[in-house]
């Protein structure tokens, strides 16, 4: 028999931990996108230089793009490392 004023045993149990916050998934997503952009840019440039022996291949280096994509990739890596160290 239960009384209305008695504490519930289910209320005493701790709530299960919530999943990964959405902002973490957003940072991971941008980090994966940044990594893909960096990898494909390097592969495309190296492939063009290696496969074109008869034509001079040049490239333009953009510091703002490098800072943007590198910063996004770095933010994802730092987020992953910090969250992994907090779980220990």
N, C-alpha and C positions, 0 to 999 in steps of 0.2 A: 504494500500500500504506500502511496506517495502523497506527501503533503505539498501544497502549492508553494510554501515558503522554503522548502528544503532545497539545498543546492543540487543541481543535476550532476551526475557522474560524467556525462558527456561534455558539459561545460567546463569541467576541470581538466579535460584533456587539452593539450596544446594543439593549436591549429597546425596543419601540415605547412611546411615551407612553400611559399609561392614559387612559381617557375621563374625563369630568367626574365628580367624586365625588358620591355619593348625597346628601350633606348639602347640596350646592349646589342640586341639583334640588329638594330639600325646601324650601329657602329660596325658590327661584324660584316654586314652586307656591303657597306661602303668600303670597308677594308678589302673584302674579296674583289669587289669591282676595281679598286685601285690596283691591287696586285695583278689582276688580269690585264689592265691597261698597260702597266709597266712591263709585264712579261711579253705581251704581244708587240709592244713598241720596240723592245729590244730585239725580239726575234725577227720582226719585219725589217728592221734596219740592218741587222747582221746578215740576214738572208739576201737582201738587196745588194749589199756590198760583196758578199761571197759569190753570188750568181751572175753578176754583171761585170764581166771582164772587159767588154768592149765599150762600155759607157761609164763616164764618171758619175759616181753616186755621191750626192751631198745630203746633208740633213740640217734641219734647223733645231736648235736646242732652246727650249722655252723654260726659263727659270720659274715663272709663275705656275706653269703646269707641273713642273717637277716638285715644287713646294706643295702644291695642292694634292697631287696623287701620293707623294711620299708622306705627307702629313696624315692623310686618311689611312694609309697602310700602317703607319706608326701608331696612330690612335687605336686601331684595332688590335695591334700586337700588345700595346701597353694595357689595354682593357682586359685582354685575355690573361696576361701575366698577373695583373693585380687581382682579378677575380679568382684565378687558380690559387694564388697564395692565400687568399682569404678563406678558401674552403678547407685548408689544412688545419 
